[in-house]
Amino acid sequence: MQFWVFKTKVNSQKVELCRQSSSFRIDYEDLLEKNSISIWRALPSFHSENWDNENEQRAGSSSSQDSPIVTSTGEKIITEEELIEISEIRPNLSGTLLRSTVRNLIEDIEKRIDQKEIFEEFLALENRELLDDCILGNNPENRDKNRYRDIIPYDRTRVSIGQSQDYINANYIRISNAGEEFFYIATQAPLPGTTEDFWQMVWENKSNVIAMITKEMEDGIIKCHPYWPISLTKPLGLQNFLVELENTQILEAFIIRVFKIVNKTGSVHFVHQIQFMNWPDHGIPTSYEAFVSYIRYMKKIHETGPIIAHCSAGIGRTGVLLCMDVVLHALENDLEFDIKTIVTQMRNQRCGMIQTKEQYQFCYETVIHVLRKIQTSARLDKFSIFQGN
């Protein structure tokens, strides 16, 4: 079902491309250092760390597990006040039209949830056949590069790396909505043996944002190899890149890390990684507001290349994130949106995007949450006018 937000139709002339272009243990003691200056040393050669001794487990369902507490290094990347400000979604329209439209949208979505129409919609998506044979991901030489044996990227939308177009478990995702196009990379969490490939993908696509929607370990099961440096003074040395931690900040719901990547020629690329911490595998986030804040911050800092998003398998939580990024943009900019159409587009490019009916319904519930905030804001604006402010 398609939703029109705050107006009866979309201007067909309004076509604008978005800014997006076509045993496991972590020692966090070094993050407690007071020195916030990034230390760069001209190393005689790049080197790969010995990851092969770590035992990466193939994971099933898990729940969230507390991570070690770390502190900010250096100046704050963003203040709580700034985060609250960018989290606000304020459509340009106001008054009776806005309030009545919001109310009708909320009532319509709630009715569809109560009548189980949302679940039926998800089941219809689940019953669609796979659109690709996924030959490359199933080749014997690539099987060990897949975190899960049944989550394989479509060949026709896969991300290739290097001059030889080598394999990585990742897909380009393009989503069209209301005349705009959104461009992402959806990928699995790196394994010890695919960390170099992951950073090469970041470099070649000029992506400046990595959206990580998982903890490293959940319910005692490894969900993501720690593919980044954890110390300001100990960069991660790879075969073709050096990755340095420039800064990090711990917020209530997510962690921000800023990295500097240097290749063999000395060229530099800066990347923000934002790790959402309150979302168990196969579950839903514990807070609508925290999730919206995370998406809004992700959008604010995005400048170059496709946003690279990963959870563990790169389909469930990742699918919800990409869908809601498009929907929140529509809500803010007075555009129509259709969640089923958005998810269908994603699933045409990577199998299984949004894994469970609960995750699918969470997308609609997040829309209700945002609409209620818009509704409250409209009431406050009206009250302010009556008070003569």
N, C-alpha and C positions, 0 to 999 in steps of 0.2 A: 504494500500500500504506500502511495506517495503522499508526502506531507508538504503542503505549501505553508511557508512560514511568513506570517505577517503581511502577505499580499496575495491577490487572487491569481496572478500569473507571473511568469518570468519573462523579462524582456529578452527576446531572441537575439537582439543586437549585442547583448552583454556577454561577450565571450572574451575571457581574460585568462591567460595561463598564469598559474601560481608561480611564486618565486622558485619552486622546486624544479630543477633541471632534470630535459629529457635524459699412601694414605693421605688423605686430603686435609691440609691444615694451612691456614694463612697466618703469617706472623705480622701483626699490625703495629709492632712496637715502633718501627721507624717512622710511622705516620704521626707519632707524638712529638717529633722534633719541632723545635720552635723556628728553625731556619726555613723561610719560605722561598728562598732564592733557588731557582733551578740550577743544578750543577751540570755543566756540559764539559766532558773531556773528549778530546780527539783520540778515540781508541784506534790502535793499530789495525784492527780488523773487527768486523761484526762476527758474532758467534751465536750459535743456537744453544739454548739451555737444554739440559738433559731432562726431558719430560717423560721419556718412555718408561721410567720406573714407576710412574703414577698409575694407579688402577682406576681408569674411568669406567663407571658402571653404566650399563644400559638401564634407563630409569623407567618406572611406571608411575602410577599416581602417587602424589606426595602432598604433604601439607607444609605450611610455612614453619621455619625454624629461626630462632633469634640469631642474628649475626653479631660478630664482635663489635664493640663500640669503638669508633674512631673519631678523632677530632679534626677540625678544620686546620689546614696548613696555609698560613698566610692570610691575606685579607679576604673578607667575605666576597663570594662571587655574586650573591644576591641576598638582599635583606628580606625578612619576613614581610615587611610592608610592601616591598616591590612585588613579591610573589602573590600577595593578596590582590594587589592592583591588577596584575596581568591575568589573574584568574577570573576576574569579572567579565561576564559576557553581556554587553549592553547593545542591543539592536538600536538602530537610529530612530525608529518610530516610537511614539509614545501615545498616551491617552486611551480613550475608550476602545479604539480599534485594536491596539496592542493587547490590552487586558482581556478583551473578549476572545481574541484569537488564541492567546496563550491558554486560557481556560478551556476552550474547545479542544485544543490539541492534547492537553493533559487528560481530559475526560475520555477522548477517543483512544489514547494509548492504554489507559487504565482498563477500559472496557475490553480491549483486545487481549490484554494480559489475563483478565478475569475469565474470559471465555476460551482461554487456551489457544487463541488464534496464533499467537506468537510461536508457540511450540509447534503447531501444525506447519507454520511457515518454515521453521527450521528443518522439520522432517522432510519437507519437499526439497530443500536444498541438499539434504543428506542422501536422498535417493537418486541424485544425478550421477551418471557414470563418469569415470575418470576420462579426461580429455587428452591424455598423452601417455605414451608407453614408458616414459622415464628410462630410456635405454642406457644413457650414460651413467646415471647414478647406480644402476644395477650391474654395471660392468665389474668384473672381479677386482680390477686394479683400483676401483673407486669405493668399494664397499666399506672399507675401514675408515673412509672419510665421512661416513654417515653416522650420526649419533644414534639414530633409530632405524632399524631395518625397513620399516614400513613407511617412513617419511622421506620420500625421494622427490627432488625437484623436477618439474616438467622440463623437457629438453628445449622446447621452443622459447621459453622465457628465462632460461637459466642464466646466471651470471658466470661469465668465463673470465679467467685471470691469466695474465702473462701473454707473451707473443704466441705461445702454443695453445692458447684458449683452454687452459687447464680447468679441471673440475673443482667446484666448491658447492656445497649444499645450500644454494641461495637462488632466489628468483627476483627478477624485476617485477614490480607491481605498479601498474598504472590504473588509476581510478578517475573516471570522468564523472563530473556532477555539475549540472547547471552551467554548462559551457566552460568549466574550468577543469584542468587536469592536475592530478596529484601523483607524484612519482616517488616510489620507495624501493628499498631492497628488503625483502623478508628472508631471514636466514636462521639456521640453527645456531645454538650456542657452540662456540669453538671447542674442539677437543685438543688435547696436548699436541697431536700431530697435525692439526689444521690451523694453529695459531698464526703461523707465518702467512698462510693463504688468506686468513681473515684480514690481517693488516694490509696485505697487498691489495685486497678488494677495496678497503677503505681508501688507500692511496690512489688507486687507478680511477676510482669514481669520484674523487675529490670531495668525499662526504665529510662534513664537519660536525655531524651529530650521529652518535650511536645511542639508540634507545634500548636499554637492557631491562627486560621485564621479568627477572627471575633472581633468586639468590643463588650463590654458588652451590650451596647444599640445602636441600629441603627434606625434612623427615629422614635424615641420615643417608640420603641418596644424592650423589653428585649430579647437579643439573647443568653446571657450566664450569669449564676450566678457567681459572683466573688468568686471563690472557693479557693482563696489563701489569705494569710495574706498580708496586705498592709503597715504594720509598722515593723520596726526593733525590736521594744520593745514589740510588741503585737502578739505573735504567735497564730496560729489558732489551737485551741484545739478540737480534735475529740475524738470519743470513743476509738479508738485504736492507734491513731497517734497524734503527735504534729508536725505541719508544721511551720517552721521559715523562714522568709525572710532574706537571707544573703546579697544580693546586688541587685541592679537594675540599668539599664542604658537605657536612651532614645535615640534612633537613629532616623534618619529622617523618616524611613518607618516602623520600628518595635521596640518593647520594649523587653529588655532582663531582666529576673528575675532569680535569683539563690535561690533555696530553700534547706533547710535541713529538711529531714523527720526523725523523731525519733519514734520508736515503743515502746511498753510497756516494752520490755526487755532492752531498751537502745541502740539497734542497729540503725545505722545511714545510710541514703542514700541521696545523693545529686542529685538534678534535675535542669536542665535548662528549663525554659519556655520562648519561644520566641513568642511574639504576633504581628502578622502582622496587621497593622492599616489601610492600604489603599486598601481595597477590600470590596465593598458593597455586601450584600446578593443578590444572583442570578445574580450579575454583574461580571465584570472582574477587575483585578488590574489596578490602574491608571498609573502604570509604569512597563514596562518590566524589566528594569534594577534593580529596587528595589526588584522585585519578585525573580529575579535570585540571587541577593545578599543574600536574605533571605534563599533561598534553600541551597546555598553554605555554609552559616554559620551554618545552621542546620546540614549539612553533616559533617562539620569540628568538631563540638562539640559532635557528636554522638559517644558513646563508648560502652554502654551496653544495652541489651534488644531491643525490637522493638521501633522505634519512634512512639509515641502516637500523632496522629493528630486529631484535631477537629475544625470544624467551628461552626455552630449552629445545623444543622441537622446531620452533619458528613458525607455528601455525595457529595455536589456540589463543594465548594471550596476545601474541603479535597481531593476529587478525582483528581482535577487539580494538587494539590501539589504533591501527590504521583506519578502521571503520569510523571510530569516534573522532579522530582528527578531522576527517572529512565532514562529519555531521556537525561538530562544533563550529567549524568554519561556516557552514551553511546557516546555522542558527544566528551567528553574529552578523552575517552579511545579507540576511533577508533573502535566502535562496531556498528552493525546494530541495528535498532529499528523500531518498527511499532506501532504507537500510537493507532490504532484501536485494535490491539492485546492486548496491555497493558490495555486499558480500558475494553475490554471484560473480561480479567482475573479479574480485580477489581470487575466488575459487577457480576461475578460468585460467589463472596464471600460476597458482600454487595450490596443491591439493589440501583440502581440509581446513582452510582458513576459518577460524572460530570453530572450536572442536565440540563444544557441548551446548545443549539447549539453555543451560543456565548462563553461559557466557553470552549467548545470543540475546536472551531476555535482558541481561545486564545492560546491553547497548540501549534498549528502549527505556529501561529504568533510569539510566544516566540522563537521557533526554528529559524525562520527567523532572529529575532533580534540577537540571539547568533551567527548565521552564518555570519551575516554582521560584527559583531565585530571581529570574527576570520579572515574574509576577510581583514578588515582594518589592523589588527595586522600583517598579512602576507605581506601586502604592506609596512608597516613601517619597518618590518624586512629586506625586500629587499632593501629599501632606505638606511637603516643603513649599509648594506653590501657595497652598491655602494659608500657610504661616507668613507668607510675604517674603520668603528667602529667595 
